[in-house]
Amino acid sequence: MAGVDSSRFVCTQPEVLGYGDAKYWKLRYVEKVFEPFDWYLRWDQLKELVSPHLKPDAEVLILGCGTSPLAEQILAEGLASSVTCVDQCGELVEALSQKHQDKAEKLKFEALGANKLPQDWAGRFDVVVDKAMLDCIIAGRQGTQRAQAVLQAASATLKSGGRYVCVSHAGPMQRLPLLGSARSQDQDLSQEFNWRVSCHTVPRPLADPGTGAPAAKGGKAPKDASELTQSAAFDAEANVYHIYICARE
């Protein structure tokens, strides 16, 4: 109709971003001012499973490092000679590089997508750690295809005998086929990634072992844990994170 502004009838909705979107993380880090934060589990909760695969002269790669203090903690305990952290958020990487410039010889940060790692990193690392990153990728658009590209890249960076450590909320039925092994631990060599997969579980952090109430993300317990009561629906066996250790042949 003449004289009617048709733009008034266009329905606009706010953009919905998920964990698989790079823009989500850029906005999150700006909002949080790069404060330290651990997804799923802290180093002290992973240490028993991961530290046997580390050594003082090890080179470690952390994929989707975010603001986790994991790299600093591994170096502080003398379990690696160097740690390289990659994240797709360039602003975050710049901030972390400046923050840790005094440790630049041992602690390095690179703005990279985990599916596009440099070719000269082939066969370089003893251990590659992925804490929640694969879960985030799978949650996004073309998640399975993108996750397979990440796994190919991670496998290529490992030395013979190296380990890719994946910390996930997803159980073996979901993750083993993606990791290249549809059967249980240590039974098959994945021809796709040239590694054997073993499965482990770590209890999700609880506010109080007696309550069964989960702690906040990052393993921090609520201040008033004593006021929490155990839910009848709480299942300790299901309330775990899954650790997949992929041993490169």
N, C-alpha and C positions, 0 to 999 in steps of 0.2 A: 504494500500500500504506500502511496505517495506520502511523504512527510513522516514516515515511521522509521525510527532507528532500530533496525533489526538486531543490532548487537546487544540490545537490552534483553533479548530472549535467548541468548546463548548461555547455557548452563556451564559454569566453570567450577571445577572441584580442585582442592589443593592436591599437589603432587604427593603421592604416597611412596615413600622410599623404604626399602628393606635392607637387611644385612648384606645382600648381594650387590648392592648399588654403591659405586665408589663415592657418589655425592653424599650418601648417608654418612659415611665415615668422615668426610671432610667437614661436614656440618657438626658432627658429634665432637670431633677433636677441637674445633674452634670454640664450641660451647663449653667444653670441659677444661679448656686451657691446658691441654696435654698433661693432665694429672695422672700419676701412676695408677694403673688398673689392670687386674688379671682376670681374664675370662676363664670360667670353669674351675681351674685349680691353680694354686700357688706352687712355687718351686718346692717348698717343704713337703707338699703333698704328692709331688711327682718324683722327688729325689730318689726314693728307694728303687723305683723301676728304671729311671733314666741314667743315674750316675754310674752304674756298672758299664755302660757303653761309652763313657767319657774317660779322658786321660789328660794329663798335663800338657801334652803336645797336640791335642785334638783341635781340629778346625770345625767350628759349628756354624750352621746356617739356621736362622729363625725366620720362618715365612709368616707374613702378616703380623709383624712384631707388635704393632699398636704401641701402647704406652706401658706394656708389661716390664717390670724390672728383672725379668728372667735372665737376660744376657749378663747384666751386672752381677747377679747372684752366682751364676756359673763361673764367671771369671774370678770373683772374690773367693771362691772355694778352691781355686787352682785346678779346675776340671777341664780347662781348655786353654790353648795358647792364644786363640783369637775367636771372636764371635762376629759374624756378619748378619745384620738385621735388614730385612727388606719389607717395605710397605708401599702400597700404591699411592698413598697420600703424600704428595710432595711437601706440603706445608709441615706435616708432622715430621718427616725425615729431616727437613732443614732445622726444625726446632731441636730435635734430639741430637743432631750432629753438633750444634752449637753448645747444647747442654753438656755433652760428653767430649768436648774437644780435647780435654786433658788426657783422655784415654784413647785417642785416635789410632794409636798403633795396634791396639788389641780389639777395640770395639768400633765397628764400622757400620754406617747406615747408608742404604741405597734406596732410591725411589724407583721401584720396579714392580711390575705385576708378577705374581708367582708363576705364571704360565709363560713368561718371556725372560727367563734367566740367561745371562751371558753365556755364549758358547765356550768361552775360555774358563768357565767354572766346571766344566765336565771333569768328573772324577776327582774333585778337589776336597770335598767335605767328608768328615768322619760321621757326623750326625746332623740330620736335618730335623728340626722341630716345627711342628704345625699344631698350634693350640687353638682350636675353634675355627681356624681360617677355612678349612675345607667345608665345614658345616655352613659357613656364611656363603660361600660360593654356590653350593648346591641349592641354597634357598633363593638364589637369584635367577634371572633369565638365562635360559640355556645352561642351567646349572650342571647337569651331568657331563655335557661336552666340555665345559670349562674346567670342571674338576679333573677329568681325564687328562687334559693338557697340563694341569698343574702337577699331577702325579708323574707324567712323563718327564717333565722338567726336573722334578725333585729326584727321580731315579737317576737321571743323567748326571747330576752333580755329585752323587755319592761315590766314594772310593769302593773298591772291592772289599767286602766285609763291613761296609758302612751301614748305618741305620737311619731309616725314616720313621720318626715317632709322631703319630697322629693322635691327638686327644679330641674325642668326639662325644656328643650326647647320644649318638646313634649306635644301636647294637649290631652284632655280627651279621644278622640277616640282611641289614641294610648296607653295611659298609664292606663286608668281605667281597661281594661281587664287584664293587667299584675298585677295590684294592687289588683285584686280579686273582682272588682266591675264594671260590664259592663254598669251600669246605672249611672244616675247623682248623685250629692252629697247627702250623708246622707240617701239614700233610702234603701240600703241593707247592711246587715252585711256580710262581707266576711268570709265564713266558713273556707277558706283555711288559712287565716292569723289572724282570730278572731279580725278584726277591721272594723270600718266604715270610709269611705273615703269622705273627703270634698275637693272641688277644688276652688282654688283662682288664681288670676293673679296679677302680678306686672309689670308695664311698664319697658321695657328694658331701661337701662340708655341711655340718649341722650346727645349729645354734647351741644345742645342748644334746649330748648323746642320749640323755634320758627322755628327751621330748619328741625326737623324730622330726622336728621342724627344720626345714632347710634354711641355711644362712642366705644372706644377700649374695648377688653375683660378685665374684671375686673372692669368695670365701670369708667374707667379713660377717661376724655374728651380730645380731641386733643387740643393742645395749640392754634391753630388758628381757633377756633370754629366759630368766626365771619365771616370767609371767606366761610363757608359752606352754601349751599342753599338747600331748601327743594325739595325733589324729588316728581314729580307728582305721582309716584308709591307708595309713603309712605302710609302705612295703620296702624294707631295708634292702632286699635283693634287687629291686628295680631302681632304687635310688642311688645309682652309680654313674660314673663317667667311664667310658670305654677307651682304653689305651691300646692302639695298634702299633706294634713294633715290627717294621718291615726290614728284614736283613738282606742286604744286597749280596748277591753271589759274586 
